[in-house]
Amino acid sequence: MVYKKNTEQFTFKEIARFVKRQEKFYKDLYKIKDVIKTNKYLKYFDEYIETGKSTFKVGVSLFGEEKEMEYDYLDIFHFVRAYYESKYILTFEESGITHALLEGYYLKILRQVAYAKIGKFESGILSTDLTLMYIATLIFHPNESKIIGNHLIGFLDSHIAGMRRSWKTKLDRLFGFSNICPLASFIARDKGHDTIADKLDEYKTNPLHDYYAYAINNIYSNDKEIVLKLINDMVDFHLRNSKNDLTMPFNHEEWRYFPIEIISLLRLRKEKGLEVSFISNPLIDKFMSLMEINLPIPTSAFISKLRARIYDMEEQK
């Protein structure tokens, strides 16, 4: 992507090209992951869901040598995640079924619930990932919002506090959370999660980006031009911060594809009885059907069984 000067916003044509790239990424990813449809990891994952078996001995090839490795259910969950996430996203792309999209992201959330249940954090997880997941639970999966919110706070307390001591002012430029946390705090407060919102406010190390401040202050405006401006501004911020760069909030592909931070604000507006039908932008147009979806979100038998298994698991690690 060509990054423009701060004074120039992306045109709708440029945004549409960005959207096409994200769609292609998941189509290509699914083709790669499609080869594991009969893979042993999917079999083990099904076994975990059906029986609760939590450890698996798996034969793997390492440097041309066959070895037996022992993996737990969280390892297996990790191995199959890209297959399932790309599968659900492509189902949404091809059919427009919004439940498929939400189910794919719910799978991500449940993986973090599994870690929260044992008091650990997934290797490689970023504060922005957990913050965006927390936003998703507040809007679409409220039954998981408390556990994910507390998991996020635990992560910030254990990781960011130490980083703050080590890097001091440099922290202001790291990991992108300074602009996402205030948005999560705003949504959490709107949903009555004041305790978590207060904790998130402690991590506002940077002045809030002008686009986000404008959005938070005006999302409930009756002036359509103001609302259109804030949406276009947030889209511009989304594209500028969608890059393989740990300092950017949309470092991972799944958050580049699904602009949950924008959709969440529009859902809040819709829930207040305010109009959203006049809003259009290439980044969010295909997600606008989420404005009409009712809660609770229905889930497939597969996801329902997985959720029940995760909540039934005792501490094993």
N, C-alpha and C positions, 0 to 999 in steps of 0.2 A: 504494500500500500504506500502511496505517496502521501506524506504528511504535509499538510498545508501550513502556512503561516497562521498565527493565532488570530489574525484579523479576518481570515477567510474561512467561511464555513463550507462544509462539503455540500455539493449540489445533490439533488435527488438522483441524478444519473450516477454519480460516484457512490452514493449510498447503496443504490441497487446493485452495483458491481460488487460491493463489499458483501451484500447479502448472498449473491450468487456464489462467491468464494466459500462462504460458510456452509452453504448447502452442498457444494462439491466436496468439501472436506469430509462430511459425514457419509456421503455416497461412497467415496473412496475408502474411508475407514471401514465401512460395513463390508465392502468387497474383500478387504484384507481379513477382517474378523469372521467373515462367513465361513472360512475354512475350519473354524473351530466348532461348527455346529455339532459335529460328532465328537468333539474334543472331550478328553477325560475330565477337564475342569468343569464343564457344564454338567457332566454326570455327577461329579462330586458336589456341586452346588445344589443340584436337585436332591441329592442324598441328605445334605445338611438340612434343607427345608423340610423334607418329609420325615426324617428320623431324629434330627437333632445331633447327628454325629458331628463332632467338632474337630477332629484331627484326621489327616489323610496321609498315607504313605504313597508317594507318587514317583514313578520312574522317570527320570529326566536325562537328557544328554548334555553333558558339560565338557566342552573342549574335546568332543569325539569320544568321551567315555561315559558309559551308562552308570548312573548313580540313583540311589533311592533317597528322596528327600521327604521330610515330614513338614506338612503345611497345616495350618489351622484354618477354621472357617473364614476368618477375615482375609487371609491370604487368598483363598479360593474366590471370595467376593471380589477382591482386587483383580484377579486374573480374568474374570468374566465381565467386568464392568463396561469396558469399551464396546463389547459385542452388544450387550443389552441396551446401552444408552444410544448407540447409533441405530439400532433396530427400531426403538421407539420413536426417535426423531424422524427417521425415514418413513415410518408409518404415518406420522403426522404430515410430512411433506407430501406424501402420495395420496392421502385420503382426506386430509384436513380435519381428522378426528382429534379434537383438543385433548380428550382424555388420554390419548396415547402420549402426547407431549408431556403432560403433567405426570403421567406414570413413569416415564423415563427419568424425570428429575426427582420424583419421589424415591426412586431406587437409590439415587445419590444420597438423598437425605437419610434413608434408612441405614445406609452404610455408616453414616456418622452417628446415628442413634446406637448402632451396634458398638462403636468405639466408646461412646459416652457411657453405655451400660457397664463397661469394664474400667472406666476411668482412664482411658488412654486416648492419644491423638494419632490419627493416621499419619504415617510417614509421608512427607512431601505436601501435606495440606497447608494452605496459606490462610491467613486471617481473612483475606478477601473472599476466599471460597466459602468459609463458614459464615461470613457476614451475609453474602448473597443467598446462601441456603436459609439462613434465619429469616431474611426478608420473604423468601418463597414460602416458608412455613406460616408466617404471619398472615399471608394473603390467601394461600390455597390449602395448607395442611395445618390448621391451628392446633390439632391434637399433638403435633410434634414440636410446636413452637417453644414451649417451655424447656424441654430437654435440649434442643439445639441452641436456644438462647443461652442457657447456662453453660453448655459445652463451649460456645464461643467466648463467653466471659472467662471461663477457665483457661482457654487457650491464650487469650490476651494477657491474663494475669501471669501465666507461667512463661510465655514466650516474649511478649512485647515489653513487659516490665524489665526483664533482664537485658533486652536489647537497648532499652532506654538508658539503663545504667552504663552500658558499654559504649554506646554511640552518641548519646546526648542529642545535640541538635541535628545530627545527621539523620536521626530517626524520622524527622519530619518529611524526608524525601523517600522513605523506604516503604515498600510493600503496599502502597496505594490505599491503605485503610483509612487515612485521615479524611478522605472525602466520602467514603462509603459508610463508615460508622455513624456519622451524623444523620445520614438518610435512614439507616436502620433504626436509630434512636427515635427519629420523628415518627416512623411507622409503628414502632413498638409502643410509643406513648399513645398514639391514636388507638391502638388495640388494647390499651389498659395494662401494658407491661412496663409500668413505671420503674420498677426496681432494676430491670435489665437495661432500660433506657438510661437511667442514672449512671450505671456502670459504664455503658458505652460512651457517655459524655466525658468520662475521665480520659478517654483516648483521643480527644479532639486536639491533636498536637499542632495541626496546621489551621490557618484561617480557612473556613469553608469556601470551596470554589464558587465563584460568582454564579455559575450556571445552577449549581445545587441550591445555593441560598435563594436564588430567584424562584426556583421550582417549589421549594418548601414553603415559601411565603405566598405563592400565588396559585397553587394547584387547585384551590377551591374558588378561584375567581369566576365571576359570571361573564367576564370579558373574553370572548373567544380569541381575539388577537393576542392577548396576554398568554392564554393557555397554549396556543399554537407556537408562540415564541419559546416558551419554556420547554416544550416537547422537542422542538428543533434544536434548541441549545443542548438538551440532554443527549440527543442523538449524536450531535457533534462531539460531545465529551466522550461518548461511548466509542465512537470510531477512533478518536485520537488516543484512547487508552486501551485499545484492543491490539495487543502486540505481545510477542514472546519476550516479556520483560517483567521481572519480579517486582519492579517498582510501579507497575501499572495495575489497576484494579481488575481488568479483564484479560489477565495473563493467560488463562486457560480457555480453550476453544469453546467449551459448553456455555460459558458466560458471554462470549462474543456472539454466539448464535442466538441466544435467548436473552434479550435485554430486560431481565426481571426487574431491575431498578426503575425502569420507565413504566413497564406494565403494572407494577405494584402501585405506583402513584395514580395511574388511571383507574385502577380498581377502587382505590380509596375514594376518588372523585365520584365514580359511579355509585358506590355504596352510600354516598351522601345525597343521592338523587340528582346529581348534576350531569349535564349532557356530555357525552364523549363521542357521539357519532360524527361530529364535524372534524375529528382529528384524523389526519392521514400523513404518513411518512413511510417511505419504502422499508425502513428497518423494522417497523412495528405493525405494518398493515396486516400481515398474515396472522398476527397474534391478537388482533382486536376481538376475535370471537371469544377470547377468554373473559371479556367484559360481561358476557351473558351466562357463563357457566355457573351453576348453583353448587353450593356447599351442603353437605360434604361431597367431595369428589368420589364418585364410584371407582372401585379398584377391581382388577381382575382377580380370579382365584389364586393365581400365582403370587401376586403382590400381597394379597391378604394373608396367605400362608407364610410368606416371608416375614411380614410384619409380626405375626403371632409368634413365629419362631424366635425372632430377635428379642422380643419383649419377654419371652419365656426363658431365655438363656441366663444361666447363673454365671458368675464371674469364674472364668476358666484360665485366664492368662496371668 
